[in-house]
Amino acid sequence: MHFFSAEGWQSWGLDGEPLLPERMPVLFDDDFLFEDEGSPRATRAVNAWLRTLPSSGAPSPNSWRAYALAARDWLVHLRRHRVSVFRTRQELVAALGTYADRRLSGLLDERLEFSSWELQVTALSRFYDWAESEGLAAAVPFTVATGKRTVQGRLVESRHNRARLRRPKPHVKVQYLESDFAGLFRYGLAGMGPDGLEDVTFRGRFPGRNAAMGGVVLGTGMRSREFTHLLVHEVPPLPAEPTEVPIPWAVPELAAKGRKFRTTRIDYAALAAVHSYIAGTGRCGKDRGSRRSRWWWRRRTSTAAGSTAGAHAGRHFGRRNGCGWSARREARCCLR
């Protein structure tokens, strides 16, 4: 495969600049010939099809390259089995079957991922559709199923290529965590052993925070970005009485995926653990906070209210409070 460049075309003895886009892939055989005794080879047809891609929905050079590689692999497979590109349907279907077997369950260095196989099918399907419309191909190797579906309230006819792999349903991709392992996971975050008692060999930091956040993650299903940037005032209030009904938790749009606001749920026990940790951290900072950290809080509050001392307060943004947390962390995210 060669990528075309028109640089220096004036010295090629042509009447005008070639009608080939820059970086257009060109396939050729080892002998650099495109005909056999007056009959064009398959590479000539593939090259003609590639030149139609910019005006048929594939304007990106990356798409040209991917389609050219797919066509090249198909031509190599056909040549290995001595099957012409434009043969009878029975021969093409048989060749497609061996090609799928080699690409999906053959040697490891020849196997393709799901998305790569879909690209192969798309490229070859577009090539044979073009060849059929040009009168070059009398048959195609694919089986197409037709049906009807509703689009914007109208019933339209749809086509589906049977060579495509079946996509798994969304619920199949969900990975579940067994309840006993989830409990063991939370015990480990809290510095406890499998029996729920304190583990004397635990050497981690902030087990209360880790256990609380582990319960939030397991209870709400938040993404890593969402719970990493979680603020204290974004935690929903704890109901006055314990309840078995899940409690709504609003995920802010700035941290949510795609900046799209959404609402999830959390159980009462997990939310109570979060509030217990927040209350303990607040008491620690209030009881043991130094005079300097209390000055920072007054300075920071006045700055947020519109004070002009923002530049001076910014220099003290990293002061430590009494319990070891920096004031910035406690202001933004004591749950982190």
N, C-alpha and C positions, 0 to 999 in steps of 0.2 A: 504494500500500500504506500502510495506517494501522495504528498500534499502539494497541490498545484500552486505555483507562484508565477505571475506574469512579468517578473523582473527580467529585463533584457529581451522582451519579445520582438523588438525591432530587428534583431539579428537572426530571427528564425525564418526569414524569407516568406512571411505571411502578408496578405493584403491589409489586414487590420488586426486589432488586438483580439485575442481569443475570447470567446463568450463563455468563460469559466470563472466562477467566483474565486477570490483568493482563499487559500486553505481548503479548497474542495478536495476530498479524497479521490484518488484514482487507483483502481485495481488493475494489475497486469500480471501475466504469467511469467514464469522464469525465462522464457525465450523472448520476452518483450514483443510478442505478436498478438494481434487482436482478431486475426482471421485465419482460417484453414481452408486453402484452395477456394477462396471466394466466399465461404460461409462464415459469418461472424461468430466469434466465441461468446461464451456466457459473460465474460468480463466486460465486453462491449455493451451488452444490454444493462448490466448492473451500473456501469459508469453513466449511461444515459439516464437511468432512473435517479442516480444520486444528484445529477444536475437539476432535477425537478424539485428537490427538497426545499430550496429557499422559497419557492413560490407555492408550496403545497402544505404549509403549516409547520415547517421545521426550519426556521431562520437561523438557528444557532449553529456555529461550527462544531460545537461539542456534539450536537445531535447528528450532524453529518458523519463525524468520526465513529460514533457508536453504531449507526446504521451500516456504515461501510464495514466495520469489523464483524457485525452479525452476518452480513452477506458473504464476507470472505470465509468465515468459518463454515457456512452452509455450502459454499462451493467446494471447499476442501473435503468436506464429508461426502458430497456427491461424487467427487472424483475418486475418492477412496473406494467407493462401491461401484464405480463405473456407470453412474446414472446421469443422464443429461438433465440440465436445468428445466427444460421444457419437454417433458416426456408425458406418458399417460398418467392418469390419476392414480391407478393402482401402484405404479412404480414410485410415484412421488409420495404417496401415503406410507408405503413401506419404508422409504428412505427417511421420512419424518419420524416414524416410530423408532428406528434405530438411532436417529439423532437425539431424540428425547431420552432414550434409555442411556445413551452415553453421557449426556449432559446433566441428567438428574440423578442417576444411580451408578455411573461408571467409575472410572479412576478418580481419585480425590483431586488430582491436579487438573482434571477436565470438567469437574462438576461446577454447576452454576448455582448462585443463590436464587431465591424466589424472584426478586426484582430483576435480576439479570436475565432469567429465562423469559419473564414477561417482555423485556425489551427485545429479545431475540424473536419472539412470536410477533410482536408489533412490527418490527422491521421487515421480516419475511412476508407478513401478510400485506403490508403496503407495497412491497416489491411485486408480488404476484398480482395484486389488484391493478397496478400500473401496467404490468406486462399483458394482462388479459384485456385491458382497455386499448392497448396498442396493437392487439392482434398477434402478439408474440407467443402467448401461452394459451393452449387449448384447455388446460385443466390446472387446478390449484391443489396443493397437498392438504389444505385445511378443510375441516368440516364446520360449517357455520349453522348455528341454531337460531331461528327467528322466533320472536315473541312480541308481546305488546306490554307496554307499561304506561303509566300516567305521568305526564309532565305538565305542570301548571294547569291541571284540570282537563287536559286533552289526552286522548288515547293515541299513542304513537307506536310505530313498529320499531323494534330493537333487534340487533343482531349480536350474537355472542360466539366468539371463536372457541371451539371445544378444546383447542390445544392449550389454552390458558389454564393455570392451576386454580383450584378453588381457594378462595380467600377464607381464612378462619373467621368465625363470628367474633364480635368484640368481646363477649363474655369468656371465650376460650382463652384469650390472651391474659386474663386476670390471674395474677399469682396470689394464692391464698396462703395464709399463715395459720397453722394449726393452733388451737387455743392453748394447749399445754406448752408448746414452744413459745407462744407469745407471753405467757406468764413467766417462763424461765428467762425470756429476754428482758422483761421489766425487772425481775429480781436482780439480774446482772447489772443493769443500769443503776439500781439503787444500792449496789454494794452488798447484796445478800446472796446466799447460797441457794441451791435448788430447793432446800427445805423452807425457805422464807426467813431464815435467821441470819443475823449479821455474819458476814464473812470476814474473819480476822486477817485474811491475806489480801484483802482488797486494798489497792493503792491508787485508785482513781480520785478524781476531784469532782466536787459538786454532785454527789449522788442524788440529792433531793431534786435538783434541777433536771438532771438526766432522766430520772424516773418520771417526773411530771411531764416532760416533753415526750418521752416514749409513750405515755398514755395518750397524749394529744395526737401523736402521729398514728397510733393504732386505732384510736377512736374516730378521728375525723378523716383520715386518708389524705392529709395535706401533702403536697409536693415539697421537695427539699427547699426550693426557693421560698415557698409560702411560710413554712414554719421557721426557717432560718431568719427571716426578716420580720418576724412577728413582734408587735409592740404590746406593751402591757395594757394600754387602754383599748386594744382591739379584742381582748378576752371578754366574752360575754359574762354578764353578772350571774352569780350562783343563785338558783331559786331558794326561797326561804325554807322549803321542805324538800326532802329527797323525793325524787320522782323516777319512774321507770320509763317515762316518755323521753326520747332523745331531745336534747336542747339544741336549738339552731345556733350555728356559728357562722357569722358573716366573714368571708374571706375578702379583704380589700382588693380593689382592682390593680393597684400598683404592684402588688406581689403575686397576683394570680397569673396563670398562664394566659398569654395573649392580652394581658391587662383587662380581663373580662371579669367583672364582679360575679361571684357565685356564693351560694349558701350550702354549708355542709352541716353535719350533726355530730354531737358528742354525748356520751352518757354522763350521768350525774357524778359517778365516782371519779372518773378521769378529770372532769372539770373541777371537782372539789380539791383534788391533789394539786392542780395548778394554782388555785386560789390560796391554798395552804402555803405553797412555796412563796408566792408573791407576798403574802402577809408576813412570813418569816423574814424575807429579805428586807421588807420595809422597816420592820422593828429593829433589825440588826443595824441598818443604816441610821435610824433615828437615835437609838440608844448609844451606839459607839461612834457615831459620826463626829469628826473633829470640827473645831470652829472654822477651819478653812473650807471644809466641804460644805458646811451650812452657808458660808458666805457665797460659795459657788452657786448653790441652789437659788439664793436670792438674786444673784447677778444674772443667772441664766433666765429666771422667770421674768425679770424686768426687761431683758433683751427680747424675749419672745413677745412681750406685750407692746413692744415698739420703742424701747429705750435706745438711745444713741450710743450706748456703751458696748455694742456688739463686738467691736474689734478687740477691746480689752478683755472681754469675757472669753473670747475665742482662745486667748493664750492660756487660759486655765481650763481648757476643755478636757484635758487628760488627768486632772487631779484625782487622787484616790480618796474614796470615802472610808469609813471605819471598818467595813466588813471585807475590804480587799477588792471590791468591784470598782472599776473606774466610773466616774460620774457619767461619762458618755454612755457606757454600756447600760448603766442602770436607768438612764433617761430613755434610751432607745429600746433596749431589749434585754430585760433582766431574765427572760426565759431562754435566751440563746444558749 
